[in-house]
Every structure is written in C-alpha cells, then in structure tokens.
C-alpha cells in the first residue's frame, strides 16, 4: 500500500456530539436494494456536519472523516448540513451499522480527516465481531 507524506501528519480534530436519527430514504434503499447494497451504504455511512466544523478539520463535502468515540471508530463521508440554523459541535448520523459502532447516541466523539485509501468500510466489515460494541 502506497503511503503519502500526509499519513504521518496529525490531522486537526473537532469534538462533537453524535446524534443518530431515523432516515426514510435510507430505509427505502434498504427495502428496495437490501442492507448490503451500495445505495443503502451511501445513505447510511455519512455524517452531517456544520460548515464551521468542516472548516475546522479541513474537509469538504463528500470527504472521508474518521469519527471516534470511547466505544469505537468508523470512517464515513462528511456531508455539509443543509440546516439554515448552524449546529457547530453536533454531528448527525443516520441510525444504522455505522453509527452503532460509536455506541449509544447521543455520544461525544472526535472527528478528523480520514487517511485511508480504502474508503468507507462495507457493512460486512462492520458486522465482524471485532467491531461490535460490547
């Protein structure tokens, strides 16, 4: 695996509280395409962040971020929140396998830019015993 110089640099971090929410579009993708589908993953493996928090960690829409709580960590895609009211310090994730890795929500977490070429882990990877919260 090729490593870039930025792999060794510390990424800026931002502390947030993760709030999980039900999402009808994610649920519809699960019903139409299945839990292991690309469509379901694209709607589930995301975190909605305030623009201030995205600037603080140096990411833009669709960049990968590492979200880490005391219970576990996961890589997801960052999405700029559409909310007209700002919500710095709060990250919103759809309920599901990716948010479950972090533990019961709301949960304090740290977010930083992800340094990995593989992308977002597939749901099969999250369901392996090593990633299940205890």
N, CA, C and O atoms as a MOPAC input file, in Angstrom:
PM7 MOZYME 1SCF
protein

 N      0.84300 1    -1.16500 1     0.00000 1
 C      0.00000 1     0.00000 1     0.00000 1
 C      0.89400 1     1.23400 1     0.00000 1
 O      1.81300 1     1.33900 1     0.81200 1
 N      0.62700 1     2.15800 1    -0.90200 1
 C      1.39000 1     3.38500 1    -1.01000 1
 C      0.94500 1     4.35900 1     0.07600 1
 O     -0.24800 1     4.58300 1     0.28000 1
 N      1.92600 1     4.93100 1     0.76700 1
 C      1.61200 1     5.88400 1     1.82800 1
 C      2.10500 1     7.25600 1     1.41700 1
 O      3.20400 1     7.39000 1     0.88000 1
 N      1.31200 1     8.25900 1     1.66000 1
 C      1.69200 1     9.62900 1     1.38100 1
 C      2.29200 1    10.27100 1     2.60700 1
 O      2.13600 1     9.78300 1     3.72600 1
 N      2.98900 1    11.38500 1     2.37600 1
 C      3.62200 1    12.10600 1     3.47000 1
 C      2.60400 1    12.53900 1     4.51700 1
 O      2.89400 1    12.53900 1     5.71300 1
 N      1.38300 1    12.91600 1     4.05000 1
 C      0.37400 1    13.40100 1     4.99600 1
 C     -0.14000 1    12.32400 1     5.93600 1
 O     -0.85500 1    12.63000 1     6.89000 1
 N      0.21400 1    11.05800 1     5.68200 1
 C     -0.17600 1     9.97500 1     6.58000 1
 C      0.44800 1    10.14700 1     7.96500 1
 O     -0.08400 1     9.65700 1     8.96100 1
 N      1.58400 1    10.85000 1     8.01400 1
 C      2.32100 1    10.97900 1     9.26700 1
 C      2.03800 1    12.28800 1     9.99100 1
 O      2.51500 1    12.50000 1    11.10600 1
 N      1.26200 1    13.16400 1     9.36100 1
 C      0.93700 1    14.43800 1     9.98700 1
 C     -0.34600 1    14.31600 1    10.78500 1
 O     -1.28500 1    13.63400 1    10.37300 1
 N     -0.37900 1    14.97200 1    11.91800 1
 C     -1.59500 1    14.95900 1    12.73400 1
 C     -2.67300 1    15.78200 1    12.02700 1
 O     -2.41200 1    16.88700 1    11.55200 1
 N     -3.85400 1    15.24500 1    11.96700 1
 C     -4.97500 1    15.96500 1    11.37100 1
 C     -5.65700 1    16.79800 1    12.43100 1
 O     -5.71600 1    16.40500 1    13.59600 1
 N     -6.17500 1    17.95200 1    12.03100 1
 C     -6.96700 1    18.72000 1    13.00100 1
 C     -8.17800 1    17.90300 1    13.43800 1
 O     -8.76800 1    17.17500 1    12.64000 1
 N     -8.53700 1    18.02800 1    14.69800 1
 C     -9.69000 1    17.31600 1    15.24400 1
 C    -10.75200 1    18.31400 1    15.67800 1
 O    -10.47400 1    19.48200 1    15.95000 1
 N    -11.96200 1    17.81500 1    15.73100 1
 C    -13.08900 1    18.61500 1    16.19800 1
 C    -13.91400 1    17.72800 1    17.12500 1
 O    -14.24500 1    16.59700 1    16.77100 1
 N    -14.24300 1    18.23000 1    18.29400 1
 C    -15.08800 1    17.46900 1    19.21000 1
 C    -16.54700 1    17.78800 1    18.92200 1
 O    -16.93800 1    18.95000 1    18.81000 1
 N    -17.34300 1    16.73100 1    18.80400 1
 C    -18.77300 1    16.88300 1    18.52600 1
 C    -19.56000 1    15.88300 1    19.36200 1
 O    -19.00300 1    14.94100 1    19.92700 1
 N    -20.83500 1    16.10500 1    19.42400 1
 C    -21.75900 1    15.12900 1    19.98800 1
 C    -22.49000 1    14.52200 1    18.80100 1
 O    -23.08200 1    15.24000 1    17.99400 1
 N    -22.44800 1    13.19400 1    18.69600 1
 C    -23.11100 1    12.49900 1    17.59500 1
 C    -24.55300 1    12.20700 1    17.99700 1
 O    -24.82000 1    11.67100 1    19.07200 1
 N    -25.46500 1    12.57100 1    17.11600 1
 C    -26.87900 1    12.29200 1    17.30200 1
 C    -27.31700 1    11.42000 1    16.13100 1
 O    -27.12600 1    11.79200 1    14.97300 1
 N    -27.90000 1    10.27000 1    16.42600 1
 C    -28.39900 1     9.37500 1    15.37700 1
 C    -29.86900 1     9.67100 1    15.12700 1
 O    -30.62000 1     9.94600 1    16.06200 1
 N    -30.27800 1     9.61300 1    13.87100 1
 C    -31.65800 1     9.92600 1    13.50400 1
 C    -32.18800 1     8.90400 1    12.49700 1
 O    -31.41300 1     8.36900 1    11.70500 1
 N    -33.48500 1     8.62600 1    12.51400 1
 C    -34.06800 1     7.73700 1    11.50100 1
 C    -34.17200 1     8.49500 1    10.17800 1
 O    -34.47300 1     9.68900 1    10.16200 1
 N    -33.92300 1     7.80200 1     9.07900 1
 C    -33.95900 1     8.44100 1     7.76400 1
 C    -34.81100 1     7.60200 1     6.81500 1
 O    -34.50000 1     6.43700 1     6.56500 1
 N    -35.86900 1     8.18100 1     6.29300 1
 C    -36.80300 1     7.44100 1     5.44500 1
 C    -36.16700 1     7.01900 1     4.12800 1
 O    -36.50300 1     5.96000 1     3.59700 1
 N    -35.25100 1     7.83000 1     3.58700 1
 C    -34.61600 1     7.49200 1     2.31600 1
 C    -33.67100 1     6.30300 1     2.47100 1
 O    -33.57400 1     5.45300 1     1.58500 1
 N    -32.97800 1     6.25500 1     3.60400 1
 C    -32.10600 1     5.11400 1     3.90000 1
 C    -32.94700 1     3.85400 1     4.07100 1
 O    -32.58400 1     2.78500 1     3.58000 1
 N    -34.06900 1     3.98600 1     4.76900 1
 C    -34.97000 1     2.85400 1     4.97200 1
 C    -35.51900 1     2.35300 1     3.64000 1
 O    -35.60300 1     1.14500 1     3.41900 1
 N    -35.89000 1     3.27000 1     2.75800 1
 C    -36.40100 1     2.87600 1     1.43700 1
 C    -35.31900 1     2.16600 1     0.62400 1
 O    -35.60500 1     1.17700 1    -0.05200 1
 N    -34.08400 1     2.65900 1     0.68200 1
 C    -32.98400 1     1.99800 1    -0.03500 1
 C    -32.76600 1     0.58700 1     0.49400 1
 O    -32.47900 1    -0.33200 1    -0.27300 1
 N    -32.90100 1     0.41700 1     1.79800 1
 C    -32.75000 1    -0.91100 1     2.40400 1
 C    -33.84200 1    -1.85400 1     1.90300 1
 O    -33.56800 1    -3.00800 1     1.57400 1
 N    -35.07800 1    -1.36100 1     1.84600 1
 C    -36.19800 1    -2.19400 1     1.38800 1
 C    -36.09600 1    -2.53500 1    -0.09900 1
 O    -36.37700 1    -3.66300 1    -0.50400 1
 N    -35.69400 1    -1.55600 1    -0.90500 1
 C    -35.63000 1    -1.76300 1    -2.35300 1
 C    -34.39100 1    -2.53100 1    -2.81300 1
 O    -34.46300 1    -3.36200 1    -3.71800 1
 N    -33.25300 1    -2.24000 1    -2.17300 1
 C    -31.98700 1    -2.78200 1    -2.66900 1
 C    -31.29300 1    -3.74100 1    -1.70700 1
 O    -30.41200 1    -4.49800 1    -2.11300 1
 N    -31.68500 1    -3.71400 1    -0.43300 1
 C    -31.09400 1    -4.60800 1     0.55500 1
 C    -30.05200 1    -3.92600 1     1.42900 1
 O    -29.47700 1    -2.89900 1     1.07100 1
 N    -29.83400 1    -4.53100 1     2.57800 1
 C    -28.90900 1    -3.99500 1     3.57600 1
 C    -27.47500 1    -3.92600 1     3.06400 1
 O    -26.71600 1    -3.05200 1     3.48500 1
 N    -27.09300 1    -4.82100 1     2.17400 1
 C    -25.70900 1    -4.88500 1     1.71500 1
 C    -25.49400 1    -4.14400 1     0.39600 1
 O    -24.45700 1    -4.31100 1    -0.24600 1
 N    -26.45000 1    -3.34100 1    -0.00300 1
 C    -26.36500 1    -2.63300 1    -1.29100 1
 C    -25.54600 1    -1.34600 1    -1.19800 1
 O    -25.40500 1    -0.74900 1    -0.13000 1
 N    -25.01900 1    -0.94400 1    -2.33500 1
 C    -24.28300 1     0.31300 1    -2.44500 1
 C    -25.19700 1     1.49200 1    -2.10700 1
 O    -24.77500 1     2.44000 1    -1.44500 1
 N    -26.45200 1     1.43000 1    -2.56400 1
 C    -27.40700 1     2.51200 1    -2.32100 1
 C    -27.64300 1     2.72300 1    -0.82100 1
 O    -27.67100 1     3.85300 1    -0.33300 1
 N    -27.80900 1     1.61500 1    -0.11000 1
 C    -28.02600 1     1.69700 1     1.33600 1
 C    -26.79600 1     2.27200 1     2.03600 1
 O    -26.91900 1     3.12200 1     2.91800 1
 N    -25.62100 1     1.81200 1     1.64400 1
 C    -24.39400 1     2.28300 1     2.26600 1
 C    -24.19900 1     3.77500 1     2.02500 1
 O    -23.82000 1     4.49900 1     2.94500 1
 N    -24.45000 1     4.24700 1     0.80700 1
 C    -24.24400 1     5.66600 1     0.50500 1
 C    -25.14400 1     6.57900 1     1.32800 1
 O    -24.78600 1     7.72800 1     1.59000 1
 N    -26.30200 1     6.08400 1     1.73600 1
 C    -27.21700 1     6.88200 1     2.54800 1
 C    -27.02300 1     6.67300 1     4.04800 1
 O    -27.54900 1     7.43800 1     4.85600 1
 N    -26.27400 1     5.64400 1     4.41700 1
 C    -26.09500 1     5.30300 1     5.83400 1
 C    -24.74500 1     5.70300 1     6.39300 1
 O    -24.65000 1     6.10300 1     7.55400 1
 N    -23.70000 1     5.60200 1     5.58700 1
 C    -22.32900 1     5.83200 1     6.05500 1
 C    -21.93700 1     7.28900 1     5.86900 1
 O    -20.97100 1     7.60100 1     5.17400 1
 N    -22.70700 1     8.18700 1     6.50500 1
 C    -22.45500 1     9.61700 1     6.38300 1
 C    -22.57700 1    10.28500 1     7.74800 1
 O    -23.13900 1     9.72900 1     8.69200 1
 N    -22.03900 1    11.47900 1     7.81600 1
 C    -22.24800 1    12.33800 1     8.97900 1
 C    -22.51500 1    13.74000 1     8.45300 1
 O    -21.76500 1    14.26800 1     7.63300 1
 N    -23.58800 1    14.32400 1     8.93700 1
 C    -23.94100 1    15.69300 1     8.57200 1
 C    -23.26900 1    16.63200 1     9.57200 1
 O    -23.49500 1    16.54100 1    10.77900 1
 N    -22.43600 1    17.53900 1     9.04500 1
 C    -21.68500 1    18.44900 1     9.90600 1
 C    -21.98800 1    19.89900 1     9.57500 1
 O    -22.33400 1    20.23400 1     8.44200 1
 N    -21.85500 1    20.74700 1    10.57200 1
 C    -21.96100 1    22.18600 1    10.38400 1
 C    -20.74600 1    22.64500 1     9.57800 1
 O    -19.66300 1    22.07300 1     9.70100 1
 N    -20.92700 1    23.66500 1     8.76500 1
 C    -19.82900 1    24.14800 1     7.91700 1
 C    -18.63000 1    24.60500 1     8.75600 1
 O    -17.48800 1    24.44300 1     8.32400 1
 N    -18.86600 1    25.16900 1     9.93900 1
 C    -17.76100 1    25.58300 1    10.81200 1
 C    -16.90000 1    24.38800 1    11.22900 1
 O    -15.67200 1    24.48100 1    11.24900 1
 N    -17.53900 1    23.27600 1    11.55800 1
 C    -16.80100 1    22.07900 1    11.95300 1
 C    -16.01900 1    21.50100 1    10.77400 1
 O    -14.90600 1    21.00500 1    10.94500 1
 N    -16.60200 1    21.56600 1     9.58600 1
 C    -15.90500 1    21.05800 1     8.39200 1
 C    -14.65800 1    21.89600 1     8.10700 1
 O    -13.61100 1    21.35200 1     7.75600 1
 N    -14.76800 1    23.20200 1     8.25600 1
 C    -13.61800 1    24.08700 1     8.05100 1
 C    -12.54700 1    23.80100 1     9.10600 1
 O    -11.35500 1    23.78400 1     8.79800 1
 N    -12.97600 1    23.57800 1    10.34400 1
 C    -12.03600 1    23.33400 1    11.44300 1
 C    -11.16800 1    22.10000 1    11.21300 1
 O    -10.00400 1    22.07900 1    11.61300 1
 N    -11.72300 1    21.07500 1    10.57500 1
 C    -10.93100 1    19.85400 1    10.33800 1
 C    -10.40800 1    19.76900 1     8.90600 1
 O     -9.73500 1    18.80400 1     8.54500 1
 N    -10.71600 1    20.77400 1     8.09200 1
 C    -10.15600 1    20.84100 1     6.74400 1
 C    -10.75000 1    19.86300 1     5.75600 1
 O    -10.03100 1    19.29700 1     4.93300 1
 N    -12.06900 1    19.65300 1     5.82800 1
 C    -12.72100 1    18.75900 1     4.86300 1
 C    -13.82000 1    19.49600 1     4.11600 1
 O    -14.33200 1    20.52100 1     4.56800 1
 N    -14.16600 1    18.94700 1     2.96400 1
 C    -15.28100 1    19.48300 1     2.19900 1
 C    -16.28900 1    18.36400 1     1.97900 1
 O    -16.04800 1    17.21500 1     2.34900 1
 N    -17.40800 1    18.70700 1     1.38200 1
 C    -18.49100 1    17.75600 1     1.14200 1
 C    -17.96800 1    16.49200 1     0.46000 1
 O    -17.23800 1    16.57500 1    -0.52800 1
 N    -18.33500 1    15.34100 1     0.97800 1
 C    -18.00700 1    14.00600 1     0.46700 1
 C    -16.60900 1    13.51100 1     0.83100 1
 O    -16.26000 1    12.38400 1     0.47900 1
 N    -15.79100 1    14.31900 1     1.52800 1
 C    -14.50300 1    13.82400 1     2.01400 1
 C    -14.74800 1    12.79200 1     3.10900 1
 O    -15.76900 1    12.82800 1     3.79500 1
 N    -13.80800 1    11.88500 1     3.26000 1
 C    -13.91800 1    10.87700 1     4.31200 1
 C    -13.38600 1    11.41900 1     5.63100 1
 O    -12.36000 1    12.09900 1     5.67600 1
 N    -14.10600 1    11.10200 1     6.70100 1
 C    -13.69700 1    11.50200 1     8.04100 1
 C    -13.70300 1    10.28200 1     8.95100 1
 O    -14.45600 1     9.32900 1     8.75200 1
 N    -12.84400 1    10.34600 1     9.94700 1
 C    -12.82000 1     9.31300 1    10.98900 1
 C    -13.58400 1     9.86900 1    12.17900 1
 O    -13.27800 1    10.95300 1    12.67500 1
 N    -14.57400 1     9.12100 1    12.63000 1
 C    -15.36600 1     9.50000 1    13.79600 1
 C    -15.01000 1     8.51300 1    14.89700 1
 O    -15.13500 1     7.30200 1    14.71500 1
 N    -14.56400 1     9.03200 1    16.04300 1
 C    -14.05400 1     8.16700 1    17.10700 1
 C    -14.69500 1     8.51900 1    18.44100 1
 O    -14.65100 1     9.66700 1    18.88400 1
 N    -15.29300 1     7.51000 1    19.07400 1
 C    -15.83700 1     7.66200 1    20.42500 1
 C    -15.08700 1     6.70600 1    21.33400 1
 O    -14.18900 1     5.99300 1    20.88400 1
 N    -15.44800 1     6.68400 1    22.61200 1
 C    -14.79900 1     5.74900 1    23.53300 1
 C    -15.16100 1     4.29900 1    23.19800 1
 O    -14.44500 1     3.38100 1    23.60000 1
 N    -16.25000 1     4.08100 1    22.47700 1
 C    -16.70800 1     2.72800 1    22.13700 1
 C    -16.12300 1     2.18700 1    20.84000 1
 O    -16.05600 1     0.97000 1    20.66400 1
 N    -15.69800 1     3.05700 1    19.92500 1
 C    -15.17100 1     2.59000 1    18.65400 1
 C    -14.97500 1     3.73300 1    17.67800 1
 O    -15.24300 1     4.89300 1    17.99200 1
 N    -14.50100 1     3.38600 1    16.48200 1
 C    -14.30500 1     4.40400 1    15.45500 1
 C    -14.74400 1     3.85200 1    14.10900 1
 O    -14.75100 1     2.64200 1    13.88100 1
 N    -15.10900 1     4.77100 1    13.22500 1
 C    -15.59500 1     4.38300 1    11.91200 1
 C    -15.27200 1     5.49600 1    10.92500 1
 O    -15.20000 1     6.66700 1    11.29900 1
 N    -15.08000 1     5.12600 1     9.67000 1
 C    -14.85100 1     6.09400 1     8.60700 1
 C    -16.14100 1     6.23600 1     7.80900 1
 O    -16.72700 1     5.24800 1     7.36600 1
 N    -16.57100 1     7.48300 1     7.63400 1
 C    -17.79000 1     7.78900 1     6.88400 1
 C    -17.53700 1     9.01700 1     6.01800 1
 O    -16.50100 1     9.67000 1     6.14200 1
 N    -18.48100 1     9.32500 1     5.14900 1
 C    -18.39100 1    10.52100 1     4.31100 1
 C    -18.99200 1    11.71700 1     5.04700 1
 O    -20.05800 1    11.61500 1     5.65300 1
 N    -18.29900 1    12.83700 1     4.98500 1
 C    -18.80500 1    14.07500 1     5.58000 1
 C    -19.73600 1    14.75300 1     4.58800 1
 O    -19.44200 1    14.83200 1     3.39600 1
 N    -20.84200 1    15.23100 1     5.08500 1
 C    -21.80200 1    15.98200 1     4.27100 1
 C    -22.08100 1    17.29600 1     4.97600 1
 O    -22.28400 1    17.33300 1     6.19000 1
 N    -22.08800 1    18.37700 1     4.20200 1
 C    -22.41300 1    19.67900 1     4.77700 1
 C    -23.89800 1    19.71400 1     5.07500 1
 O    -24.72600 1    19.39700 1     4.22100 1
 N    -24.22100 1    20.10200 1     6.28400 1
 C    -25.61300 1    20.16500 1     6.71100 1
 C    -26.37100 1    21.21800 1     5.90600 1
 O    -25.84700 1    22.29100 1     5.60700 1
 N    -27.61100 1    20.88800 1     5.56400 1
 C    -28.48000 1    21.82200 1     4.85000 1
 C    -29.19900 1    22.76500 1     5.80100 1
 O    -29.91700 1    23.66300 1     5.36000 1
 N    -29.01700 1    22.57100 1     7.08300 1
 C    -29.72300 1    23.35900 1     8.08800 1
 C    -29.35900 1    24.84000 1     7.98200 1
 O    -28.18200 1    25.20200 1     7.95100 1
 N    -30.37500 1    25.67800 1     7.92700 1
 C    -30.13700 1    27.11900 1     7.89100 1
 C    -29.63000 1    27.61200 1     9.24200 1
 O    -28.88800 1    28.59100 1     9.32100 1
 N    -30.03800 1    26.92800 1    10.28900 1
 C    -29.53700 1    27.23700 1    11.62600 1
 C    -28.27100 1    26.41900 1    11.84600 1
 O    -28.27100 1    25.20300 1    11.65600 1
 N    -27.20600 1    27.08100 1    12.24300 1
 C    -25.96500 1    26.35500 1    12.48100 1
 C    -26.07600 1    25.40100 1    13.65300 1
 O    -26.90200 1    25.58900 1    14.54600 1
 N    -25.24400 1    24.38500 1    13.64300 1
 C    -25.19500 1    23.44100 1    14.75900 1
 C    -23.75700 1    22.99400 1    15.01300 1
 O    -23.47700 1    21.79600 1    15.04900 1
 N    -22.82800 1    23.97100 1    15.19100 1
 C    -21.45100 1    23.55800 1    15.46400 1
 C    -21.38600 1    22.70500 1    16.73000 1
 O    -22.07200 1    22.96300 1    17.71900 1
 N    -20.54100 1    21.68600 1    16.66100 1
 C    -20.39000 1    20.79900 1    17.81100 1
 C    -21.35800 1    19.64100 1    17.84200 1
 O    -21.33500 1    18.83800 1    18.77500 1
 N    -22.22400 1    19.53800 1    16.82200 1
 C    -23.16600 1    18.42300 1    16.73500 1
 C    -23.06700 1    17.79300 1    15.35000 1
 O    -23.15700 1    18.48900 1    14.33800 1
 N    -22.88500 1    16.49000 1    15.30900 1
 C    -22.86200 1    15.74200 1    14.05300 1
 C    -24.04700 1    14.79900 1    14.01600 1
 O    -24.35000 1    14.13100 1    15.00500 1
 N    -24.71100 1    14.74500 1    12.88300 1
 C    -25.89600 1    13.88900 1    12.73600 1
 C    -25.58100 1    12.72000 1    11.82500 1
 O    -25.09300 1    12.90000 1    10.71000 1
 N    -25.86600 1    11.50800 1    12.31400 1
 C    -25.66300 1    10.29100 1    11.53000 1
 C    -26.96800 1     9.50400 1    11.46700 1
 O    -27.69000 1     9.42900 1    12.46100 1
 N    -27.28000 1     8.91500 1    10.30600 1
 C    -28.45900 1     8.05200 1    10.23600 1
 C    -28.28000 1     6.84800 1    11.16200 1
 O    -27.17000 1     6.34500 1    11.33500 1
 N    -29.38300 1     6.39700 1    11.75000 1
 C    -29.32700 1     5.18400 1    12.56400 1
 C    -28.87400 1     4.03000 1    11.67900 1
 O    -29.28700 1     3.93100 1    10.52300 1
 N    -28.03800 1     3.16900 1    12.21100 1
 C    -27.58800 1     2.01800 1    11.43800 1
 C    -26.23200 1     1.53700 1    11.88800 1
 O    -25.71800 1     1.95200 1    12.92600 1
 N    -25.65700 1     0.65400 1    11.09200 1
 C    -24.41300 1    -0.02200 1    11.45500 1
 C    -23.26700 1     0.94600 1    11.72800 1
 O    -22.50100 1     0.73500 1    12.66800 1
 N    -23.13500 1     1.99800 1    10.93300 1
 C    -22.00600 1     2.91100 1    11.09200 1
 C    -22.12600 1     3.72100 1    12.37700 1
 O    -21.13400 1     3.88300 1    13.08900 1
 N    -23.30600 1     4.23200 1    12.69000 1
 C    -23.46600 1     4.97900 1    13.94300 1
 C    -23.43100 1     4.03900 1    15.14600 1
 O    -23.00600 1     4.44200 1    16.22900 1
 N    -23.86900 1     2.79700 1    14.97200 1
 C    -23.86100 1     1.82900 1    16.07600 1
 C    -22.45400 1     1.51400 1    16.56500 1
 O    -22.26900 1     1.19100 1    17.73900 1
 N    -21.45900 1     1.60100 1    15.68400 1
 C    -20.07300 1     1.33400 1    16.08000 1
 C    -19.63600 1     2.29300 1    17.18300 1
 O    -18.79500 1     1.95100 1    18.01300 1
 N    -20.21100 1     3.49500 1    17.18700 1
 C    -19.80700 1     4.52600 1    18.14000 1
 C    -20.44900 1     4.37200 1    19.51000 1
 O    -20.01000 1     5.01200 1    20.46600 1
 N    -21.46300 1     3.55000 1    19.62600 1
 C    -22.16500 1     3.35800 1    20.88700 1
 C    -23.49600 1     4.08200 1    20.88400 1
 O    -23.90200 1     4.65800 1    19.87500 1
 N    -24.16900 1     4.04800 1    22.02000 1
 C    -25.49100 1     4.66300 1    22.14600 1
 C    -25.40400 1     6.17300 1    21.95900 1
 O    -24.54200 1     6.83400 1    22.53800 1
 N    -26.29000 1     6.69800 1    21.15900 1
 C    -26.31900 1     8.14400 1    20.87400 1
 C    -27.33900 1     8.82500 1    21.76800 1
 O    -28.33800 1     8.20000 1    22.12600 1
 N    -27.13400 1    10.05700 1    22.13700 1
 C    -26.00800 1    10.90300 1    21.73900 1
 C    -24.71700 1    10.48000 1    22.44200 1
 O    -24.72700 1    10.04100 1    23.59100 1
 N    -23.60900 1    10.62700 1    21.71500 1
 C    -22.31400 1    10.20500 1    22.22300 1
 C    -21.25400 1    11.23600 1    21.82900 1
 O    -21.21600 1    11.68800 1    20.68500 1
 N    -20.38800 1    11.60800 1    22.79100 1
 C    -19.29100 1    12.51200 1    22.43900 1
 C    -18.29100 1    11.78900 1    21.54200 1
 O    -18.02100 1    10.60300 1    21.73000 1
 N    -17.75000 1    12.50800 1    20.57200 1
 C    -16.80500 1    11.90600 1    19.63400 1
 C    -15.83500 1    12.96000 1    19.12100 1
 O    -16.06500 1    14.16200 1    19.25200 1
 N    -14.75100 1    12.48200 1    18.53800 1
 C    -13.78700 1    13.33800 1    17.85600 1
 C    -13.85800 1    13.01200 1    16.37500 1
 O    -13.99000 1    11.85300 1    15.98300 1
 N    -13.76800 1    14.05400 1    15.56000 1
 C    -13.79800 1    13.86500 1    14.11500 1
 C    -12.52000 1    14.44700 1    13.53800 1
 O    -12.08100 1    15.52500 1    13.93800 1
 N    -11.92200 1    13.72400 1    12.59100 1
 C    -10.75100 1    14.21000 1    11.87400 1
 C    -10.80500 1    13.68400 1    10.45000 1
 O    -11.54800 1    12.75000 1    10.14800 1
 N    -10.02400 1    14.28000 1     9.59600 1
 C     -9.95200 1    13.81300 1     8.20200 1
 C     -9.39400 1    12.39700 1     8.20400 1
 O     -8.45100 1    12.09900 1     8.93700 1
 N     -9.97200 1    11.52800 1     7.39000 1
 C     -9.51500 1    10.13500 1     7.32100 1
 C     -8.34400 1    10.02800 1     6.36600 1
 O     -8.34200 1    10.63400 1     5.29400 1
 N     -7.35600 1     9.25700 1     6.76300 1
 C     -6.19400 1     8.99500 1     5.91900 1
 C     -6.21600 1     7.53500 1     5.50600 1
 O     -5.41700 1     6.73200 1     5.98900 1
 N     -7.12000 1     7.19800 1     4.62600 1
 C     -7.13500 1     5.82200 1     4.15200 1
 C     -7.64000 1     5.79600 1     2.72200 1
 O     -8.52400 1     6.56400 1     2.34200 1
 N     -7.07100 1     4.91000 1     1.94800 1
 C     -7.40500 1     4.80600 1     0.53000 1
 C     -8.58700 1     3.88600 1     0.27600 1
 O     -9.19600 1     3.94200 1    -0.79200 1
 N     -8.91700 1     3.04600 1     1.23900 1
 C     -9.95900 1     2.03300 1     1.01900 1
 C    -11.35600 1     2.61600 1     0.98000 1
 O    -12.26000 1     1.99800 1     0.41700 1
 N    -11.55300 1     3.74100 1     1.53800 1
 C    -12.88200 1     4.33300 1     1.56800 1
 C    -13.67100 1     3.89000 1     2.79100 1
 O    -13.11200 1     3.40500 1     3.77500 1
 N    -14.97700 1     4.06800 1     2.70100 1
 C    -15.88100 1     3.71800 1     3.79400 1
 C    -15.94300 1     2.19900 1     3.92200 1
 O    -16.09100 1     1.50900 1     2.91300 1
 N    -15.83400 1     1.66300 1     5.13400 1
 C    -15.92900 1     0.21100 1     5.28700 1
 C    -17.33200 1    -0.28800 1     4.93700 1
 O    -18.33300 1     0.34000 1     5.28100 1
 N    -17.38200 1    -1.41300 1     4.25800 1
 C    -18.66200 1    -2.04100 1     3.91000 1
 C    -19.33500 1    -2.55300 1     5.17200 1
 O    -18.67900 1    -2.79900 1     6.18500 1
 N    -20.63800 1    -2.70900 1     5.10000 1
 C    -21.40200 1    -3.16500 1     6.26200 1
 C    -20.92100 1    -4.54300 1     6.72900 1
 O    -20.94300 1    -4.82800 1     7.92600 1
 N    -20.49200 1    -5.38900 1     5.81000 1
 C    -19.98300 1    -6.71600 1     6.19100 1
 C    -18.78400 1    -6.57900 1     7.11900 1
 O    -18.62700 1    -7.36100 1     8.05600 1
 N    -17.94000 1    -5.59000 1     6.85900 1
 C    -16.77300 1    -5.36100 1     7.69300 1
 C    -17.17400 1    -4.89000 1     9.09200 1
 O    -16.56400 1    -5.28300 1    10.08600 1
 N    -18.19500 1    -4.05300 1     9.15700 1
 C    -18.66300 1    -3.54400 1    10.45200 1
 C    -19.29500 1    -4.63000 1    11.30800 1
 O    -19.26600 1    -4.55600 1    12.53700 1
 N    -19.86000 1    -5.63000 1    10.66400 1
 C    -20.56000 1    -6.68500 1    11.39300 1
 C    -19.63400 1    -7.77500 1    11.92400 1
 O    -20.07800 1    -8.67100 1    12.64200 1
 N    -18.34300 1    -7.70400 1    11.57400 1
 C    -17.38800 1    -8.67100 1    12.12600 1
 C    -17.29000 1    -8.46100 1    13.63200 1
 O    -17.37700 1    -7.32100 1    14.09000 1
 N    -17.11500 1    -9.50500 1    14.40600 1
 C    -17.11300 1    -9.39700 1    15.87400 1
 C    -16.19500 1    -8.34000 1    16.45800 1
 O    -16.54000 1    -7.75200 1    17.48300 1
 N    -15.05000 1    -8.06900 1    15.86100 1
 C    -14.11300 1    -7.09200 1    16.43500 1
 C    -14.67000 1    -5.69100 1    16.46200 1
 O    -14.20300 1    -4.87100 1    17.25300 1
 N    -15.65600 1    -5.37800 1    15.62800 1
 C    -16.21500 1    -4.03000 1    15.56900 1
 C    -17.52000 1    -3.87400 1    16.33400 1
 O    -18.03100 1    -2.76100 1    16.46200 1
 N    -18.05600 1    -4.95100 1    16.83200 1
 C    -19.32200 1    -4.86800 1    17.55100 1
 C    -19.11400 1    -4.27000 1    18.93000 1
 O    -18.20800 1    -4.68000 1    19.65500 1
 N    -19.95500 1    -3.29600 1    19.30300 1
 C    -19.84200 1    -2.74000 1    20.66800 1
 C    -20.15600 1    -3.82500 1    21.69200 1
 O    -20.98400 1    -4.70200 1    21.44500 1
 N    -19.48900 1    -3.75900 1    22.84000 1
 C    -19.74200 1    -4.74500 1    23.90500 1
 C    -20.59000 1    -4.16300 1    24.98400 1
 O    -20.90300 1    -4.84600 1    25.95900 1

